[in-house]
Amino acid sequence: MTYEFFAQTDRGRVRANNEDAVTVDRDTQVVVLADGMGGYNAGEVASGMAITFIRTEMGRWLSQAGPEPSATDVRRALELCVENANHAILGASLSNPQYAGMGTTLVVGVFQQDRLILGHIGDSRCYRLRSGVLQQITRDHSWLQEQMDAGILTKEQAAASSSRNLVTRALGVEPNVQMEVNEFQVAPNDLFIMCSDGLTDMVSDDVLAQLVRTPASLEEKAALLIDTANAHGGRDNVSVLLVQAAAGGKKRGLMSRLLGTA
């Protein structure tokens, strides 16, 4: 399996600064998206710390782990990296008054061969488009999701609620954080869409599905998603991280690569 990556973040139409952060390590195929929260620029600090720490530490571990680490080992390494990032962000929050109370959501993926190890905290999401069908493969850690799970609110009522941004888990807020981790098999032509709630609060899942089905490059699809969120109000920062899977081709011989032939 081969993977193509593209990430883009935008301040939106209302916010003065961008507290979202995204990063891609193409060598180790680690992707991270974070949506920060906190006063002044504290949210920006938290999300920036999260993506930098996790990409660096997870990338280092994968580079040293050999060609095919087990899914169990990858999961354990990812959980440890996120735990260490949580301590770093919380430590910065406690030692700097201007960062008090900062935190961030998180979506992190490690793509290896035909599998995805996916972790998330908070209400930033990951979707998968397979054979034209869009499916949300993360479950929001939010007050609204809990209300829907309990049957108190319908999906339509939740969409109209003023409490849509209340998360029940965040990175960097408490000494211990519970990341939800799942493993997914990846099929050729799968498209994974990681995003902050600046997209999903502005764009319904039905419209999102229509947009990502558009025959276009990843860069064009990301721009289309962000432009649509902004056209619907752009009330928050908007971040999109796209990963396209494809069946790997045969490796070419050394002479063929040197000569640039098939």
Sequence and secondary structure as in RCSB ss.txt:
>XXXX:A:sequence
MTYEFFAQTDRGRVRANNEDAVTVDRDTQVVVLADGMGGYNAGEVASGMAITFIRTEMGRWLSQAGPEPSATDVR
RALELCVENANHAILGASLSNPQYAGMGTTLVVGVFQQDRLILGHIGDSRCYRLRSGVLQQITRDHSWLQEQMDA
GILTKEQAAASSSRNLVTRALGVEPNVQMEVNEFQVAPNDLFIMCSDGLTDMVSDDVLAQLVRTPASLEEKAALL
IDTANAHGGRDNVSVLLVQAAAGGKKRGLMSRLLGTA
>XXXX:A:secstr
 EEEEEEEEE  SS SS  EEEEEETTTTEEEEEEEE TTTHHHHHHHHHHHHHHHHHHHHHHHS S   HHHHH
HHHHHHHHHHHHHHHHHHHH GGGTT EE EEEEEEETTEEEEEEESS EEEEEETTEEEE S   BHHHHHHHT
TSS HHHHHT TTTT BS  BTSSS    EEEEEE  TT EEEEE HHHHTTS HHHHHHHHTSSS HHHHHHHH
HHHHHHTT  S EEEEEEEEE       HHHHHHT  
